[in-house]
Amino acid sequence: MEKFVQMVTEVNSVINDFVWVKIGLILLISTGILMTIITKGFQVRYVGHWWKNTIGTVFKKDSDSTKKTDKKSISQFQALCTALAATIGTGNIAGVAAAIVIGGPGAVFWMWVAAFFGMMTNFSENVLGIYYRRKNDAGEWSGGPMYYISDGLGRIKHCKYIGKVLAVLFAMFAILASFGIGNMGQVNKITINLQSAFFSSFMDNTIAGIPTVSIIIGIVLMIIAALIIIGGLQRIAAVAERVIPFMAIVYIIGCVIVVIVNIENLGAMFISIFRFAFGVKAVGGATVGILFKEVVTQGFKRGVFSNEAGLGSSVLVHSSSNVKEPVVQGMWGIFEVFFDTFVVCTMTAIVVLSSGYIDLSTGLTIGNVDDATLVASAFAKVFGKGGEMFIAIAMLLFAFTTVLGWSQYGSKAVEYIFGRIGVKVYKVVFVLMIISGAVMTSSLAWDISDTFNGLMMVPNLIGVLSLSPVVIKITRSYINRVMKGKDEKPVVSFEDNIDIE
């Protein structure tokens, strides 16, 4: 078993480096920059509009964004909450801590950069997702990168087979990623934090060398997940709609209290973020330049792990919204990235950097802390043992809802390749894999998740880049009709409105 794990680790390391460093990061940032340019900075120019028409609608009585129009779809707000359920997870807590521990405080800067451009990547993905979606034989919406790659890219001259191959590859990678980022990585962090906060005294009890507590946690999570996942998207969305807003608000309040207690470190913290953004980190008392690539890579990888902009994953659930206008769901995508990274991830980063566990003059960690428990340690410094317990519970709820959200992502990917019959088999396997996440080593689970992210990102971004003219056409139509009051025919579905040559 040890040799097998070592082999998997080595193979994964090679693939991870190739996909992320040599291809992924360039493709990721290039797509975000291009979509920002061709939409003329939509996320900045129309910030008031997308804010008013996304989260601003939630507080209006009888808003269309919170109402379901039929039993086969979900509301726009439920789509957001389900997508946030899948994105707000370990990446927002342990992921941010890992980025800072490995890449230094400067990694936070690159998380912001990735999120700024990622807003328009996610916008474009969701616009294309709504535009190219269709209903399956059960009357449910099915959409996602595999559909806009096959029906969009595939309709470009000489690209028919390329589109089909990339669509299938995306679906395959999404299925694999659902077991990594959406299952094992999340459950692993849940287990580690629960053990540290509640069951540290029971860790000596083992079965075949595996802590008994880990096995019990895995079994309990598996049973609860099964009860929810069997209910399909409607039940997942209902849980997400209730848990995510509540837990996010409570977590942010907790972060604000920690920051207020450590307010004297706030200035030095922001200085360290920008100072170390370009790879300067003190080692052994001497200031040297660490690999700039490492700082940027950690910032981008952890940013994408958190907000998933560029992966195409959230489109799989956004496409099930009852919305008619592709741009409207695209704006929910902008808000999703904004809230996930600029709000939740930033609060985590401030907590970590102001906690005293990071030397702000060197960028190095202080004391015996690691990325898995760093945020919990920062909270414990202010709230005592209760702070550690709070983070364990927050991690449990955030990460567990991520597992639920990703089960839907994987289901849609399986449906594309194997049909609805394959979905039943997938759900059984997905639920059983939860136990594997509970007993795996943290580093391997995290590394595998990173690799799967990169693999599904590549075909998706190729699709988005290829279909950028479609995004322009749909966005321009919306701006002309809704913002400028022009009388134009709506561009809402590829079956009626598009012919790419």
C-alpha positions as a Python dict, from the first residue, in 0.01 Angstrom:
ca = {
    (1, 'M'): (0, 0, 0),
    (2, 'E'): (286, 234, 86),
    (3, 'K'): (451, 180, -252),
    (4, 'F'): (122, 236, -432),
    (5, 'V'): (64, 567, -251),
    (6, 'Q'): (420, 673, -333),
    (7, 'M'): (368, 589, -701),
    (8, 'V'): (38, 781, -713),
    (9, 'T'): (209, 1078, -547),
    (10, 'E'): (493, 1084, -800),
    (11, 'V'): (266, 1049, -1105),
    (12, 'N'): (31, 1313, -971),
    (13, 'S'): (321, 1552, -912),
    (14, 'V'): (437, 1528, -1275),
    (15, 'I'): (86, 1580, -1416),
    (16, 'N'): (13, 1861, -1172),
    (17, 'D'): (325, 2055, -1268),
    (18, 'F'): (259, 2015, -1639),
    (19, 'V'): (-109, 2110, -1627),
    (20, 'W'): (-81, 2400, -1384),
    (21, 'V'): (259, 2560, -1441),
    (22, 'K'): (316, 2495, -1810),
    (23, 'I'): (-41, 2534, -1940),
    (24, 'G'): (-309, 2617, -1683),
    (25, 'L'): (-199, 2946, -1530),
    (26, 'I'): (-127, 3108, -1866),
    (27, 'L'): (-458, 2989, -2008),
    (28, 'L'): (-646, 3091, -1693),
    (29, 'I'): (-524, 3448, -1665),
    (30, 'S'): (-530, 3501, -2043),
    (31, 'T'): (-897, 3403, -2059),
    (32, 'G'): (-989, 3632, -1770),
    (33, 'I'): (-800, 3926, -1921),
    (34, 'L'): (-949, 3869, -2268),
    (35, 'M'): (-1307, 3843, -2140),
    (36, 'T'): (-1257, 4157, -1930),
    (37, 'I'): (-1128, 4347, -2233),
    (38, 'I'): (-1391, 4236, -2485),
    (39, 'T'): (-1675, 4313, -2242),
    (40, 'K'): (-1508, 4650, -2170),
    (41, 'G'): (-1460, 4573, -1802),
    (42, 'F'): (-1820, 4469, -1739),
    (43, 'Q'): (-1745, 4376, -1377),
    (44, 'V'): (-1630, 4735, -1307),
    (45, 'R'): (-1838, 4946, -1549),
    (46, 'Y'): (-2166, 4787, -1449),
    (47, 'V'): (-2092, 4706, -1085),
    (48, 'G'): (-2407, 4886, -969),
    (49, 'H'): (-2621, 4700, -1221),
    (50, 'W'): (-2496, 4349, -1146),
    (51, 'W'): (-2506, 4412, -773),
    (52, 'K'): (-2864, 4542, -791),
    (53, 'N'): (-2976, 4251, -1011),
    (54, 'T'): (-2812, 3974, -808),
    (55, 'I'): (-2783, 3995, -431),
    (56, 'G'): (-2990, 4315, -434),
    (57, 'T'): (-3296, 4124, -556),
    (58, 'V'): (-3286, 3878, -267),
    (59, 'F'): (-3417, 4141, -26),
    (60, 'K'): (-3708, 4238, -250),
    (61, 'K'): (-4047, 4084, -183),
    (62, 'D'): (-4171, 3847, -457),
    (63, 'S'): (-3844, 3878, -647),
    (64, 'D'): (-3811, 3648, -950),
    (65, 'S'): (-3459, 3556, -836),
    (66, 'T'): (-3591, 3369, -530),
    (67, 'K'): (-3895, 3206, -688),
    (68, 'K'): (-3905, 2870, -865),
    (69, 'T'): (-4114, 2865, -1181),
    (70, 'D'): (-4142, 2486, -1203),
    (71, 'K'): (-4054, 2170, -1015),
    (72, 'K'): (-3778, 2075, -1259),
    (73, 'S'): (-3566, 2387, -1209),
    (74, 'I'): (-3428, 2588, -918),
    (75, 'S'): (-3441, 2961, -849),
    (76, 'Q'): (-3154, 3195, -938),
    (77, 'F'): (-3072, 3238, -569),
    (78, 'Q'): (-3079, 2862, -512),
    (79, 'A'): (-2843, 2821, -807),
    (80, 'L'): (-2608, 3074, -646),
    (81, 'C'): (-2628, 2908, -304),
    (82, 'T'): (-2568, 2562, -453),
    (83, 'A'): (-2271, 2697, -650),
    (84, 'L'): (-2142, 2873, -338),
    (85, 'A'): (-2198, 2551, -143),
    (86, 'A'): (-1959, 2385, -386),
    (87, 'T'): (-1709, 2673, -382),
    (88, 'I'): (-1711, 2793, -19),
    (89, 'G'): (-1529, 2505, 145),
    (90, 'T'): (-1178, 2407, 244),
    (91, 'G'): (-1035, 2644, -17),
    (92, 'N'): (-1167, 2942, 177),
    (93, 'I'): (-1016, 2830, 507),
    (94, 'A'): (-738, 2572, 475),
    (95, 'G'): (-671, 2669, 112),
    (96, 'V'): (-597, 3032, 196),
    (97, 'A'): (-377, 2923, 486),
    (98, 'A'): (-189, 2683, 256),
    (99, 'A'): (-131, 2958, -1),
    (100, 'I'): (20, 3182, 267),
    (101, 'V'): (231, 2908, 427),
    (102, 'I'): (375, 2789, 94),
    (103, 'G'): (382, 3108, -113),
    (104, 'G'): (401, 3371, 159),
    (105, 'P'): (166, 3667, 218),
    (106, 'G'): (212, 3774, -145),
    (107, 'A'): (0, 3478, -260),
    (108, 'V'): (-305, 3669, -132),
    (109, 'F'): (-239, 3945, -387),
    (110, 'W'): (-242, 3693, -671),
    (111, 'M'): (-562, 3540, -536),
    (112, 'W'): (-718, 3886, -575),
    (113, 'V'): (-580, 3924, -926),
    (114, 'A'): (-711, 3581, -1027),
    (115, 'A'): (-1052, 3666, -876),
    (116, 'F'): (-1077, 4006, -1048),
    (117, 'F'): (-1031, 3855, -1392),
    (118, 'G'): (-1205, 3534, -1281),
    (119, 'M'): (-1526, 3733, -1239),
    (120, 'M'): (-1550, 3769, -1616),
    (121, 'T'): (-1439, 3413, -1678),
    (122, 'N'): (-1722, 3291, -1456),
    (123, 'F'): (-1959, 3541, -1617),
    (124, 'S'): (-1872, 3406, -1962),
    (125, 'E'): (-1905, 3043, -1851),
    (126, 'N'): (-2252, 3102, -1711),
    (127, 'V'): (-2366, 3305, -2012),
    (128, 'L'): (-2259, 3019, -2240),
    (129, 'G'): (-2406, 2762, -2000),
    (130, 'I'): (-2755, 2916, -2013),
    (131, 'Y'): (-2731, 2982, -2387),
    (132, 'Y'): (-2636, 2624, -2483),
    (133, 'R'): (-2838, 2431, -2225),
    (134, 'R'): (-3124, 2195, -2313),
    (135, 'K'): (-3377, 1978, -2129),
    (136, 'N'): (-3321, 1607, -2075),
    (137, 'D'): (-3586, 1337, -2108),
    (138, 'A'): (-3699, 1403, -1750),
    (139, 'G'): (-3769, 1769, -1829),
    (140, 'E'): (-3471, 1893, -1625),
    (141, 'W'): (-3223, 2151, -1751),
    (142, 'S'): (-2886, 2008, -1850),
    (143, 'G'): (-2603, 2247, -1923),
    (144, 'G'): (-2234, 2301, -1868),
    (145, 'P'): (-1905, 2326, -2054),
    (146, 'M'): (-1953, 1994, -2233),
    (147, 'Y'): (-2263, 2135, -2404),
    (148, 'Y'): (-2117, 2469, -2510),
    (149, 'I'): (-1796, 2298, -2617),
    (150, 'S'): (-1975, 2039, -2833),
    (151, 'D'): (-2257, 2263, -2965),
    (152, 'G'): (-2058, 2586, -2975),
    (153, 'L'): (-1696, 2506, -3052),
    (154, 'G'): (-1815, 2199, -3241),
    (155, 'R'): (-2010, 2416, -3488),
    (156, 'I'): (-1708, 2622, -3585),
    (157, 'K'): (-1572, 2518, -3923),
    (158, 'H'): (-1338, 2214, -3904),
    (159, 'C'): (-1390, 2188, -3525),
    (160, 'K'): (-1674, 1934, -3508),
    (161, 'Y'): (-1463, 1644, -3379),
    (162, 'I'): (-1239, 1866, -3168),
    (163, 'G'): (-1550, 1994, -2993),
    (164, 'K'): (-1682, 1645, -2928),
    (165, 'V'): (-1348, 1518, -2793),
    (166, 'L'): (-1294, 1819, -2565),
    (167, 'A'): (-1653, 1793, -2438),
    (168, 'V'): (-1606, 1429, -2339),
    (169, 'L'): (-1267, 1506, -2185),
    (170, 'F'): (-1418, 1784, -1975),
    (171, 'A'): (-1697, 1556, -1855),
    (172, 'M'): (-1445, 1283, -1764),
    (173, 'F'): (-1221, 1528, -1579),
    (174, 'A'): (-1523, 1676, -1400),
    (175, 'I'): (-1621, 1329, -1278),
    (176, 'L'): (-1267, 1270, -1150),
    (177, 'A'): (-1253, 1620, -998),
    (178, 'S'): (-1578, 1553, -813),
    (179, 'F'): (-1399, 1279, -622),
    (180, 'G'): (-1101, 1509, -552),
    (181, 'I'): (-1194, 1873, -490),
    (182, 'G'): (-1558, 1783, -433),
    (183, 'N'): (-1521, 1484, -205),
    (184, 'M'): (-1191, 1349, -70),
    (185, 'G'): (-1020, 1688, -24),
    (186, 'Q'): (-1320, 1833, 159),
    (187, 'V'): (-1385, 1531, 381),
    (188, 'N'): (-1017, 1506, 466),
    (189, 'K'): (-1009, 1862, 603),
    (190, 'I'): (-1335, 1806, 791),
    (191, 'T'): (-1184, 1500, 957),
    (192, 'I'): (-856, 1669, 1052),
    (193, 'N'): (-1029, 1970, 1210),
    (194, 'L'): (-1288, 1764, 1397),
    (195, 'Q'): (-1014, 1538, 1534),
    (196, 'S'): (-807, 1835, 1647),
    (197, 'A'): (-1100, 2020, 1807),
    (198, 'F'): (-1301, 1737, 1962),
    (199, 'F'): (-1130, 1398, 1944),
    (200, 'S'): (-755, 1451, 1992),
    (201, 'S'): (-752, 1225, 2298),
    (202, 'F'): (-895, 933, 2099),
    (203, 'M'): (-637, 927, 1818),
    (204, 'D'): (-445, 632, 1965),
    (205, 'N'): (-737, 397, 1900),
    (206, 'T'): (-682, 250, 1554),
    (207, 'I'): (-813, -14, 1315),
    (208, 'A'): (-551, -148, 1072),
    (209, 'G'): (-338, 156, 1152),
    (210, 'I'): (-620, 401, 1076),
    (211, 'P'): (-761, 610, 1364),
    (212, 'T'): (-1102, 476, 1461),
    (213, 'V'): (-1232, 832, 1489),
    (214, 'S'): (-1150, 894, 1121),
    (215, 'I'): (-1349, 589, 1017),
    (216, 'I'): (-1648, 687, 1233),
    (217, 'I'): (-1649, 1044, 1098),
    (218, 'G'): (-1634, 909, 742),
    (219, 'I'): (-1927, 671, 800),
    (220, 'V'): (-2147, 940, 961),
    (221, 'L'): (-2077, 1188, 680),
    (222, 'M'): (-2144, 917, 423),
    (223, 'I'): (-2487, 836, 568),
    (224, 'I'): (-2597, 1202, 591),
    (225, 'A'): (-2469, 1276, 240),
    (226, 'A'): (-2653, 976, 98),
    (227, 'L'): (-2986, 1093, 243),
    (228, 'I'): (-2947, 1435, 79),
    (229, 'I'): (-2784, 1337, -251),
    (230, 'I'): (-3050, 1074, -326),
    (231, 'G'): (-3306, 1357, -324),
    (232, 'G'): (-3133, 1515, -624),
    (233, 'L'): (-3077, 1882, -705),
    (234, 'Q'): (-3397, 2003, -541),
    (235, 'R'): (-3297, 1867, -199),
    (236, 'I'): (-2933, 1979, -237),
    (237, 'A'): (-3044, 2330, -333),
    (238, 'A'): (-3287, 2345, -40),
    (239, 'V'): (-3010, 2255, 206),
    (240, 'A'): (-2763, 2498, 45),
    (241, 'E'): (-3015, 2783, 48),
    (242, 'R'): (-3048, 2751, 426),
    (243, 'V'): (-2696, 2659, 537),
    (244, 'I'): (-2468, 2875, 319),
    (245, 'P'): (-2605, 3227, 392),
    (246, 'F'): (-2625, 3157, 766),
    (247, 'M'): (-2281, 2999, 798),
    (248, 'A'): (-2112, 3259, 578),
    (249, 'I'): (-2248, 3545, 788),
    (250, 'V'): (-2150, 3377, 1115),
    (251, 'Y'): (-1800, 3301, 984),
    (252, 'I'): (-1747, 3660, 865),
    (253, 'I'): (-1861, 3795, 1202),
    (254, 'G'): (-1613, 3566, 1377),
    (255, 'C'): (-1335, 3683, 1145),
    (256, 'V'): (-1418, 4049, 1211),
    (257, 'I'): (-1391, 3992, 1588),
    (258, 'V'): (-1049, 3826, 1547),
    (259, 'V'): (-930, 4114, 1326),
    (260, 'I'): (-1053, 4377, 1576),
    (261, 'V'): (-859, 4204, 1855),
    (262, 'N'): (-545, 4206, 1635),
    (263, 'I'): (-612, 4550, 1484),
    (264, 'E'): (-258, 4672, 1555),
    (265, 'N'): (-124, 4425, 1296),
    (266, 'L'): (-357, 4533, 1018),
    (267, 'G'): (-128, 4790, 854),
    (268, 'A'): (176, 4565, 857),
    (269, 'M'): (-37, 4282, 721),
    (270, 'F'): (-143, 4469, 407),
    (271, 'I'): (212, 4592, 354),
    (272, 'S'): (336, 4231, 368),
    (273, 'I'): (81, 4121, 108),
    (274, 'F'): (207, 4372, -149),
    (275, 'R'): (571, 4346, -42),
    (276, 'F'): (587, 3970, -90),
    (277, 'A'): (362, 3962, -398),
    (278, 'F'): (666, 3944, -625),
    (279, 'G'): (851, 3670, -447),
    (280, 'V'): (1067, 3830, -178),
    (281, 'K'): (1087, 3619, 135),
    (282, 'A'): (1345, 3615, 411),
    (283, 'V'): (1523, 3284, 474),
    (284, 'G'): (1771, 3230, 754),
    (285, 'G'): (1794, 3602, 826),
    (286, 'A'): (1887, 3697, 470),
    (287, 'T'): (1641, 3838, 221),
    (288, 'V'): (1639, 3635, -97),
    (289, 'G'): (1409, 3604, -391),
    (290, 'I'): (1201, 3289, -370),
    (291, 'L'): (1058, 3165, -696),
    (292, 'F'): (813, 3422, -826),
    (293, 'K'): (643, 3129, -996),
    (294, 'E'): (571, 2972, -656),
    (295, 'V'): (399, 3283, -520),
    (296, 'V'): (184, 3329, -830),
    (297, 'T'): (111, 2958, -865),
    (298, 'Q'): (-8, 2927, -505),
    (299, 'G'): (-222, 3240, -533),
    (300, 'F'): (-386, 3128, -855),
    (301, 'K'): (-422, 2761, -764),
    (302, 'R'): (-576, 2827, -425),
    (303, 'G'): (-790, 3104, -573),
    (304, 'V'): (-927, 2872, -839),
    (305, 'F'): (-965, 2593, -581),
    (306, 'S'): (-1179, 2838, -383),
    (307, 'N'): (-1392, 3024, -639),
    (308, 'E'): (-1363, 2769, -925),
    (309, 'A'): (-1366, 3043, -1193),
    (310, 'G'): (-1220, 2882, -1503),
    (311, 'L'): (-1305, 2527, -1406),
    (312, 'G'): (-1651, 2545, -1559),
    (313, 'S'): (-1785, 2350, -1263),
    (314, 'S'): (-2041, 2596, -1126),
    (315, 'V'): (-2200, 2620, -1471),
    (316, 'L'): (-2326, 2266, -1417),
    (317, 'V'): (-2566, 2395, -1151),
    (318, 'H'): (-2617, 2754, -1272),
    (319, 'S'): (-2758, 2606, -1593),
    (320, 'S'): (-3045, 2457, -1390),
    (321, 'S'): (-3169, 2804, -1293),
    (322, 'N'): (-3514, 2922, -1401),
    (323, 'V'): (-3355, 3234, -1556),
    (324, 'K'): (-3419, 3317, -1922),
    (325, 'E'): (-3152, 3581, -1986),
    (326, 'P'): (-2799, 3430, -2007),
    (327, 'V'): (-2644, 3758, -1888),
    (328, 'V'): (-2854, 3758, -1571),
    (329, 'Q'): (-2708, 3424, -1462),
    (330, 'G'): (-2368, 3551, -1577),
    (331, 'M'): (-2401, 3837, -1328),
    (332, 'W'): (-2476, 3587, -1051),
    (333, 'G'): (-2145, 3428, -1153),
    (334, 'I'): (-1966, 3760, -1102),
    (335, 'F'): (-2116, 3794, -755),
    (336, 'E'): (-2023, 3435, -675),
    (337, 'V'): (-1652, 3499, -738),
    (338, 'F'): (-1665, 3838, -564),
    (339, 'F'): (-1821, 3699, -248),
    (340, 'D'): (-1613, 3384, -239),
    (341, 'T'): (-1271, 3545, -283),
    (342, 'F'): (-1291, 3918, -207),
    (343, 'V'): (-1508, 3863, 101),
    (344, 'V'): (-1467, 3516, 253),
    (345, 'C'): (-1109, 3437, 140),
    (346, 'T'): (-989, 3788, 225),
    (347, 'M'): (-1135, 3763, 574),
    (348, 'T'): (-951, 3433, 624),
    (349, 'A'): (-625, 3586, 498),
    (350, 'I'): (-659, 3883, 734),
    (351, 'V'): (-723, 3648, 1026),
    (352, 'V'): (-414, 3440, 942),
    (353, 'L'): (-180, 3733, 877),
    (354, 'S'): (-291, 3931, 1181),
    (355, 'S'): (-277, 3633, 1417),
    (356, 'G'): (94, 3644, 1499),
    (357, 'Y'): (158, 3302, 1345),
    (358, 'I'): (308, 3464, 1035),
    (359, 'D'): (619, 3682, 1069),
    (360, 'L'): (514, 3985, 862),
    (361, 'S'): (875, 4095, 816),
    (362, 'T'): (988, 3763, 669),
    (363, 'G'): (667, 3598, 548),
    (364, 'L'): (755, 3278, 736),
    (365, 'T'): (539, 3086, 982),
    (366, 'I'): (605, 3113, 1355),
    (367, 'G'): (559, 2822, 1590),
    (368, 'N'): (436, 2471, 1528),
    (369, 'V'): (143, 2542, 1296),
    (370, 'D'): (48, 2409, 953),
    (371, 'D'): (-202, 2502, 684),
    (372, 'A'): (-459, 2249, 805),
    (373, 'T'): (-496, 2402, 1153),
    (374, 'L'): (-360, 2757, 1109),
    (375, 'V'): (-700, 2931, 1096),
    (376, 'A'): (-825, 2728, 1392),
    (377, 'S'): (-514, 2829, 1588),
    (378, 'A'): (-575, 3195, 1503),
    (379, 'F'): (-933, 3173, 1630),
    (380, 'A'): (-821, 2982, 1940),
    (381, 'K'): (-586, 3268, 2024),
    (382, 'V'): (-889, 3495, 2063),
    (383, 'F'): (-1169, 3259, 2169),
    (384, 'G'): (-969, 2982, 2335),
    (385, 'K'): (-1074, 2622, 2272),
    (386, 'G'): (-1413, 2753, 2157),
    (387, 'G'): (-1242, 2921, 1859),
    (388, 'E'): (-1092, 2594, 1746),
    (389, 'M'): (-1430, 2425, 1782),
    (390, 'F'): (-1598, 2704, 1585),
    (391, 'I'): (-1361, 2658, 1290),
    (392, 'A'): (-1409, 2283, 1303),
    (393, 'I'): (-1787, 2333, 1280),
    (394, 'A'): (-1749, 2598, 1008),
    (395, 'M'): (-1522, 2365, 812),
    (396, 'L'): (-1772, 2084, 860),
    (397, 'L'): (-2066, 2282, 722),
    (398, 'F'): (-1876, 2461, 444),
    (399, 'A'): (-1692, 2152, 327),
    (400, 'F'): (-1989, 1918, 362),
    (401, 'T'): (-2211, 2143, 150),
    (402, 'T'): (-1926, 2148, -102),
    (403, 'V'): (-1951, 1769, -118),
    (404, 'L'): (-2324, 1802, -184),
    (405, 'G'): (-2276, 2062, -457),
    (406, 'W'): (-2005, 1864, -632),
    (407, 'S'): (-2219, 1551, -630),
    (408, 'Q'): (-2455, 1744, -859),
    (409, 'Y'): (-2165, 1856, -1079),
    (410, 'G'): (-2045, 1500, -1117),
    (411, 'S'): (-2398, 1376, -1182),
    (412, 'K'): (-2441, 1613, -1475),
    (413, 'A'): (-2104, 1513, -1618),
    (414, 'V'): (-2195, 1145, -1588),
    (415, 'E'): (-2534, 1212, -1748),
    (416, 'Y'): (-2360, 1367, -2050),
    (417, 'I'): (-2148, 1056, -2114),
    (418, 'F'): (-2354, 766, -1979),
    (419, 'G'): (-2707, 898, -1959),
    (420, 'R'): (-2937, 919, -1656),
    (421, 'I'): (-2892, 549, -1573),
    (422, 'G'): (-2521, 608, -1510),
    (423, 'V'): (-2607, 881, -1259),
    (424, 'K'): (-2749, 627, -1013),
    (425, 'V'): (-2426, 424, -1016),
    (426, 'Y'): (-2218, 742, -985),
    (427, 'K'): (-2406, 859, -677),
    (428, 'V'): (-2344, 529, -500),
    (429, 'V'): (-1971, 537, -577),
    (430, 'F'): (-1949, 908, -484),
    (431, 'V'): (-2108, 848, -144),
    (432, 'L'): (-1883, 548, -71),
    (433, 'M'): (-1571, 753, -157),
    (434, 'I'): (-1643, 982, 138),
    (435, 'I'): (-1486, 726, 369),
    (436, 'S'): (-1168, 729, 157),
    (437, 'G'): (-1141, 1104, 209),
    (438, 'A'): (-1168, 1062, 584),
    (439, 'V'): (-872, 821, 605),
    (440, 'M'): (-641, 962, 334),
    (441, 'T'): (-331, 1168, 408),
    (442, 'S'): (-394, 1541, 380),
    (443, 'S'): (-121, 1626, 131),
    (444, 'L'): (-212, 1354, -119),
    (445, 'A'): (-585, 1437, -112),
    (446, 'W'): (-506, 1805, -166),
    (447, 'D'): (-254, 1741, -447),
    (448, 'I'): (-494, 1511, -633),
    (449, 'S'): (-763, 1779, -607),
    (450, 'D'): (-525, 2036, -756),
    (451, 'T'): (-448, 1808, -1050),
    (452, 'F'): (-811, 1731, -1130),
    (453, 'N'): (-887, 2105, -1118),
    (454, 'G'): (-620, 2174, -1377),
    (455, 'L'): (-729, 1889, -1604),
    (456, 'M'): (-1091, 2005, -1629),
    (457, 'M'): (-985, 2370, -1661),
    (458, 'V'): (-799, 2322, -1991),
    (459, 'P'): (-1085, 2204, -2222),
    (460, 'N'): (-1326, 2446, -2054),
    (461, 'L'): (-1108, 2751, -2114),
    (462, 'I'): (-1042, 2644, -2473),
    (463, 'G'): (-1419, 2641, -2517),
    (464, 'V'): (-1468, 2983, -2353),
    (465, 'L'): (-1191, 3143, -2559),
    (466, 'S'): (-1326, 2994, -2882),
    (467, 'L'): (-1677, 3118, -2806),
    (468, 'S'): (-1581, 3469, -2695),
    (469, 'P'): (-1764, 3617, -3001),
    (470, 'V'): (-2083, 3452, -2873),
    (471, 'V'): (-2034, 3607, -2529),
    (472, 'I'): (-1989, 3948, -2691),
    (473, 'K'): (-2305, 3905, -2900),
    (474, 'I'): (-2519, 3799, -2602),
    (475, 'T'): (-2378, 4067, -2369),
    (476, 'R'): (-2414, 4345, -2627),
    (477, 'S'): (-2775, 4243, -2690),
    (478, 'Y'): (-2853, 4256, -2317),
    (479, 'I'): (-2686, 4596, -2269),
    (480, 'N'): (-2866, 4743, -2570),
    (481, 'R'): (-3208, 4613, -2465),
    (482, 'V'): (-3200, 4639, -2086),
    (483, 'M'): (-2964, 4929, -2021),
    (484, 'K'): (-3005, 5141, -2334),
    (485, 'G'): (-3370, 5063, -2409),
    (486, 'K'): (-3315, 4962, -2772),
    (487, 'D'): (-3569, 4745, -2951),
    (488, 'E'): (-3379, 4428, -3035),
    (489, 'K'): (-3458, 4060, -3050),
    (490, 'P'): (-3332, 3886, -2732),
    (491, 'V'): (-3039, 3645, -2774),
    (492, 'V'): (-3118, 3370, -2526),
    (493, 'S'): (-3079, 3029, -2692),
    (494, 'F'): (-2836, 2887, -2946),
    (495, 'E'): (-3111, 2685, -3113),
    (496, 'D'): (-3273, 3002, -3244),
    (497, 'N'): (-3006, 3266, -3261),
    (498, 'I'): (-2655, 3153, -3339),
    (499, 'D'): (-2459, 3034, -3636),
    (500, 'I'): (-2084, 3036, -3580),
    (501, 'E'): (-1852, 3032, -3876),
}
